[in-house]
Amino acid sequence: MMDDKKEKILILDFGSQYAQLIARRVRENNVYSEIVSHKITIAEIQKANPKGIILSGGPASVYAKNAPRCDEGIAALGIPILGICYGMQLGCQMLGATVRPTTAREYGKTACTFNTESKLFKALARDAVVWMSHGDQVVELPAEFESLAFTNNCPFAAVKHRRKDFYAVQFHPEVSHTPQGNHIIRNFLYEICGCAGDWKMHSYIEKSVSEIRKQVGEGRVICGLSGGVDSAVTAALIHRAIGNRLSCIFVDNGLLRNYEADEVIKTFKENFTIDLHAIDAQNRFLEKLKGVTDPEKKRKIIGHEFIEVFKEEAKKISQAKFLAQGTLYPDVIESIPAHGGPTVTIKSHHNVGGLPAELGFELVEPLRLLFKDEVRKIGEALGLPEELVWRHPFPGPGLAIRIIGEVTKPRLDILRNADRIVIEEIRKAGLYRSIAQCFAVLLPLSTVGVMGDERSYENVIAVRAVETTDFMTANWYRIPYDVLEIISSRIINEVKGVNRVVYDISTKPPSTIEWE
């Protein structure tokens, strides 16, 4: 956990797909938040000394035999608590309320009426829209409770215990579909928990530099560069802390975008005085990927080969005892069932685990507590180039997971050229900073077309663009039709082997942002 002297909010995870989003919303209000297991002990909570506790949602029913539960002593700690969805049902049940299945399940946007005299809904509109997602709800409350909000199907959409600082909402204030949700969370933090809001990026930089110096001492650190903002900020922070005792290794795995390897090398040579080792390993990776179509196998092969290449180069760097990685908070949580809780792994992350043990190095992860947009703020504060700080996220396995099916040199060439056109056109249209992530995907199918006077049977490119603040949830971006038309026309006319372009209009969830 973070330094106990800093104010924090603990989020007890009951398997919610939105647990990270709750944490992100709290941090947006300048309060540090940390996701912990619902199995956390009372002693651990007291040691952490949080200003408040949030009980997350979850897929279970509180009356089910093996439903996840927290220590019931939590309600007697005198720490303000906010229960969300499952967290509401569990907290209310522990305090004597009755929870049952509803006759009419609520899912999606729902009209809700608030008691704006309550601290939780202070300065909000009395009637608003909230996002519901539940099949159970509180149906009976003890006299110690009061209702703070209701919908047509949910008489207790929000409640408060009269004697304890226990608040609960049946809806999800953390999602963007609840327009006043951030205000509700802010009210909990400032009006109920009494937070001061000391979670700022400038102070984080100072603290991180100090911690790196303390951990590394007089040792040397090796950092793997990918060209993305995460590894760049990691390198910049460590360089600020230890100067020329940092060596960076950039592995060109042949799965990067057009000219990206050259840009990475140029950027770091121009902006840093760092010992940079650039390795051309394109053929090695392509050989290992030959015939592989399963996305998880691709990830593991790429991760394993990266380790092998990295090890070979790292051995040439004398006196290095530490390995730096740009691991982010979502990487840590998504890579394992959350804190021993019921959350399942969505996909593996090649930058979490494995490499330090292989090399016998101690791990340095200065971004481990951060979300992506917090990393960007640090990058700006450190003076990194704008085009690097705001570069759209690019997956560790690179274009291998944007090629559905086998990865080959010809297929990589097709995708690189298509992707280049997509990025060029959204930049020309002034959309790049408005879109959180945009890219092309090569599909594993061919379709009939007519090019000139001849029939063609060629590849399909899908274009994916999303808008999001946290990458936990995302909406598809409405690229103007005239821009899409230019993108489609250019790809079909300029990229040999493509005769059809489609546009992905899926949200996350249920889809993910990447296709594999």
DOVEX-203533 format. One line per 8 residues: their letters; for each residue x, y, z of C-alpha. Coordinates in steps of 0.02 Angstrom, whole numbers. Each point is the difference from the previous one (the first is absolute). Example, Ala and Ser with C-alpha at 12.3 -4.5 7.8 and 13.67 -1.06 7.14 Angstrom:
// residues 2
AS	615:-225:390 | 69:172:-33 .
//
This chain:
// residues 516
MMDDKKEK	0:0:0 | 45:183:-17 | 84:100:139 | -120:-8:147 | 23:187:33 | -93:42:-160 | -189:2:2 | -76:-144:-96 .
ILILDFGS	-161:-89:-41 | -4:-190:4 | -109:-87:-128 | -50:-176:52 | -14:-104:-158 | -144:-123:-10 | 33:-46:-181 | -66:157:-84 .
QYAQLIAR	47:33:-180 | -2:184:52 | 116:-10:153 | 140:87:-95 | -121:131:-61 | -51:40:179 | 183:22:44 | 25:112:-150 .
RVRENNVY	-148:110:44 | 65:24:177 | 170:53:-67 | -80:122:-121 | -54:92:157 | 182:9:62 | -18:-137:130 | 110:-156:-7 .
SEIVSHKI	-97:-163:-14 | 54:-180:11 | -92:-161:-45 | 17:-135:132 | -74:-172:27 | -170:-14:82 | 91:-122:116 | 104:141:76 .
TIAEIQKA	6:-12:190 | -55:132:124 | 181:14:59 | 59:32:-179 | -133:134:-25 | 50:86:161 | 183:-4:-50 | -42:78:-168 .
NPKGIILS	-96:137:92 | -117:45:-145 | -109:155:-3 | -140:-105:-73 | -47:-171:-67 | -96:-45:-158 | -81:-171:-20 | 0:-41:-186 .
GGPASVYA	-133:-85:-104 | 13:-182:-49 | -88:-139:-97 | -56:-105:150 | -159:4:104 | 28:41:183 | -115:-142:55 | 93:-132:-103 .
KNAPRCDE	98:-132:96 | 174:50:-59 | -30:185:-26 | 155:106:38 | -12:92:166 | 108:118:100 | 28:4:187 | -161:65:79 .
GIAALGIP	104:96:125 | 35:126:-136 | -161:93:42 | 60:30:179 | 165:83:-47 | -72:174:-11 | 68:19:-177 | -124:68:-130 .
ILGICYGM	-59:-136:-121 | -82:10:-171 | -78:-159:-68 | -29:-13:-187 | -124:-128:-74 | 57:-166:77 | 94:103:128 | -163:85:47 .
QLGCQMLG	-93:-165:16 | 138:-78:105 | 22:150:114 | -186:19:27 | -20:-187:33 | 140:4:129 | -95:142:87 | -166:-92:4 .
ATVRPTTA	-82:35:-169 | -83:-130:-111 | 61:-32:-178 | -101:-99:-128 | -9:-27:-189 | -101:133:-89 | -154:-38:-104 | 60:123:-132 .
REYGKTAC	189:1:-26 | 71:174:-33 | 139:18:-127 | 52:161:-87 | -48:182:17 | -137:30:128 | -87:158:63 | 38:29:184 .
TFNTESKL	-57:126:131 | 125:57:134 | -19:75:173 | 114:147:-29 | 0:45:185 | 117:-147:24 | 189:28:0 | 17:-134:-134 .
FKALARDA	-110:93:-123 | 42:178:51 | -13:127:-143 | -68:-130:-123 | -157:11:-106 | -145:-83:90 | -49:-103:-153 | 137:-83:-100 .
VVWMSHGD	50:-152:-102 | 102:-141:80 | 72:-163:-65 | -76:-155:76 | 61:-180:-17 | -80:-115:127 | -118:-147:24 | -4:12:190 .
QVVELPAE	-41:148:110 | -34:53:179 | -186:-26:34 | -13:31:188 | 98:121:107 | 16:8:191 | -57:160:86 | 184:55:15 .
FESLAFTN	2:33:-188 | -72:139:-105 | -31:-1:-188 | 94:132:-101 | -56:-40:-178 | -126:-104:-98 | -46:-57:-176 | -162:-73:-66 .
NCPFAAVK	61:-177:35 | 119:31:145 | -69:88:155 | 172:-4:82 | 114:60:-140 | 109:83:132 | -1:-12:190 | 90:61:156 .
HRRKDFYA	17:-71:174 | -62:129:126 | 137:-30:129 | 146:-58:-105 | 89:80:-148 | -62:-140:-113 | -68:55:-168 | -50:-112:-143 .
VQFHPEVS	-64:15:-180 | -78:-136:-106 | 57:84:-161 | 178:25:-67 | 62:179:27 | 172:-46:-71 | -58:-26:-180 | -20:142:-125 .
HTPQGNHI	-181:-55:-29 | -40:77:171 | 26:185:-46 | 7:63:180 | 99:-150:60 | 166:88:20 | -84:134:104 | -74:-135:113 .
IRNFLYEI	172:-78:25 | 74:172:34 | -133:32:131 | 44:-163:85 | 184:46:1 | -13:181:56 | -167:20:88 | -2:-168:90 .
CGCAGDWK	181:-60:13 | 75:174:23 | 139:-25:-128 | 119:143:-39 | 47:-59:-175 | 190:-18:8 | 22:-125:-142 | 93:108:-128 .
MHSYIEKS	120:-51:-139 | 136:124:48 | 12:-72:175 | -4:-175:-73 | 153:38:-108 | 98:61:151 | -52:-151:102 | 38:-122:-142 .
VSEIRKQV	174:72:-32 | 38:-13:186 | -60:-181:7 | 102:-48:-155 | 159:73:78 | -34:-91:162 | -33:-166:-88 | 143:8:-127 .
GEGRVICG	135:81:107 | 160:2:-104 | -60:-140:-116 | -33:1:-187 | -175:-20:-75 | -50:-76:-167 | -163:60:-78 | -89:-79:-147 .
LSGGVDSA	-64:131:-123 | -148:-31:-114 | -26:174:-70 | -161:23:98 | -34:127:136 | 11:-127:144 | 178:-54:-30 | 52:177:-48 .
VTAALIHR	-65:74:163 | 79:-144:96 | 168:39:-81 | -20:187:30 | -41:-23:185 | 145:-118:28 | 118:111:-99 | -50:147:111 .
AIGNRLSC	36:-106:153 | 167:-83:-47 | 61:85:-160 | 126:-97:-106 | -18:-158:104 | -150:-42:-110 | 18:-108:-157 | -147:-25:-119 .
IFVDNGLL	-30:-147:-116 | -116:16:-150 | -46:-163:-87 | -66:18:-177 | -109:-156:-10 | -61:35:-176 | -176:27:65 | 6:190:11 .
RNYEADEV	-90:128:-106 | 74:88:-151 | 168:82:38 | -31:-22:187 | 169:-77:39 | 91:146:-81 | -111:125:93 | 33:-82:169 .
IKTFKENF	189:6:-25 | -6:180:-61 | -113:58:143 | 108:-70:137 | 163:56:-75 | -66:178:-19 | -86:13:170 | 109:-102:116 .
TIDLHAID	184:-28:33 | -32:-184:31 | 101:-155:-40 | -118:-70:-135 | 16:-177:-71 | -108:-26:-157 | -18:-183:-53 | -68:-56:-169 .
AQNRFLEK	-85:-167:36 | -136:2:-134 | 44:-166:-80 | 9:-91:169 | -177:50:47 | -77:-37:-169 | 80:-172:-2 | -72:-41:171 .
LKGVTDPE	-174:61:-53 | -6:-103:-159 | -163:-98:-10 | -68:66:167 | -179:65:-1 | -56:-8:182 | 12:176:77 | 54:-58:173 .
KKRKIIGH	137:-109:-78 | 59:151:-99 | 12:102:158 | 98:-134:91 | 119:-31:-145 | 34:186:-19 | 24:20:188 | 117:-150:9 .
EFIEVFKE	104:54:-149 | 10:177:67 | 72:-70:161 | 130:-100:-97 | 56:149:-105 | -2:115:150 | 102:-122:104 | 134:-14:-134 .
EAKKISQA	21:189:-9 | -16:29:188 | 147:-116:32 | 108:123:-97 | -41:140:122 | 115:-17:149 | -49:33:181 | -187:8:-35 .
KFLAQGTL	-102:-65:145 | -171:77:-33 | -129:-16:-138 | -125:140:-33 | -171:-33:-75 | -143:118:-46 | -128:-107:89 | -162:94:34 .
YPDVIESI	-133:-31:132 | -123:-80:-124 | 139:-118:-59 | 26:-61:176 | -185:-27:34 | -48:-77:-168 | 145:-123:0 | -59:-97:153 .
PAHGGPTV	-167:-36:83 | -17:164:93 | 81:-11:170 | -53:-179:24 | -178:51:-39 | -126:-65:-127 | 53:105:-150 | 58:-103:-150 .
TIKSHHNV	148:34:-113 | -51:82:-165 | 170:-17:-84 | 180:-22:51 | 122:145:5 | 175:-37:-62 | 78:135:109 | -57:-73:167 .
GGLPAELG	106:-137:75 | 129:-117:-75 | 140:114:-55 | 72:53:170 | 10:-181:58 | 81:-51:-165 | 134:132:18 | 21:-3:189 .
FELVEPLR	-37:187:7 | -101:99:125 | -152:82:-78 | -25:190:-6 | -178:51:-45 | -25:186:31 | -170:4:-91 | -74:-151:87 .
LLFKDEVR	-129:104:94 | -54:105:-150 | -133:0:-135 | 41:48:-180 | -57:182:6 | 98:26:161 | 154:-63:-91 | -31:127:-139 .
KIGEALGL	-9:141:129 | 168:-55:70 | 73:-8:-176 | -53:180:-32 | 70:56:168 | 166:-85:-42 | 10:94:-166 | -20:-147:-118 .
PEELVWRH	-49:41:-181 | -187:23:-25 | -9:-126:-143 | 75:-132:113 | -106:40:153 | -162:-3:-99 | 40:-144:-116 | -146:-121:-4 .
PFPGPGLA	26:-158:104 | 87:-141:-91 | -7:-179:67 | 159:-89:57 | -23:-140:-130 | -16:136:-131 | -83:-32:-168 | -1:-187:36 .
IRIIGEVT	-166:20:91 | -69:118:-132 | 26:-134:-131 | -136:-128:30 | 80:-166:-43 | 178:-38:-52 | 130:139:4 | 107:8:-158 .
KPRLDILR	108:133:-81 | -124:31:-144 | -146:16:121 | 100:118:110 | 38:109:-151 | -185:10:-44 | -49:48:177 | 141:126:22 .
NADRIVIE	-49:93:-158 | -184:-1:45 | 34:57:178 | 113:140:-62 | -142:67:-109 | -124:-6:144 | 115:100:114 | 47:125:-137 .
EIRKAGLY	-182:39:-37 | -60:20:179 | 148:116:29 | -45:101:-155 | -179:12:63 | 59:63:170 | -74:-151:89 | 155:-85:71 .
RSIAQCFA	-9:76:175 | -189:-21:7 | 13:-187:-33 | 72:-104:142 | 59:-140:-114 | -14:-30:-187 | 75:-136:-108 | -26:-123:-142 .
VLLPLSTV	-27:-188:16 | 33:-131:-135 | -138:-129:-2 | 25:-186:-40 | -117:-1:-149 | -10:55:-179 | -150:71:-91 | -53:20:-180 .
GVMGDERS	25:170:-79 | 13:83:-169 | 158:97:-38 | 6:71:-175 | -84:-126:-113 | 55:-150:102 | -68:-93:149 | 111:1:154 .
YENVIAVR	4:-113:151 | 102:94:127 | 22:50:182 | -113:98:117 | 62:140:114 | -100:51:153 | 22:173:74 | -20:19:189 .
AVETTDFM	-14:168:90 | -58:26:179 | -28:140:124 | 36:-34:183 | 79:82:152 | 60:-158:86 | 2:-144:-127 | -105:-103:121 .
TANWYRIP	-156:47:-98 | -5:77:-173 | -122:61:-132 | 34:-10:-186 | 51:167:-71 | -112:84:-130 | 129:39:-134 | -87:114:-128 .
YDVLEIIS	-60:-92:-155 | 106:106:-117 | 158:-46:97 | -49:-184:-1 | -29:12:-186 | 175:68:-29 | 76:-134:112 | -93:-139:-91 .
SRIINEVK	40:69:-173 | 184:22:38 | 21:-173:77 | -86:-88:-144 | 94:100:-132 | 171:8:83 | 18:-163:96 | 23:-146:-117 .
GVNRVVYD	-101:-151:55 | -148:90:80 | -170:22:-82 | -114:35:149 | 3:111:156 | -122:-17:146 | -25:106:157 | -12:-75:175 .
ISTKPPST	-146:75:99 | 14:-109:157 | 10:67:178 | 106:-64:145 | -76:-97:82 | -55:-119:-72 | 139:13:-131 | 180:42:41 .
IEWE	93:142:-87 | 127:-114:-83 | -66:-143:-107 | 112:-132:80 .
//
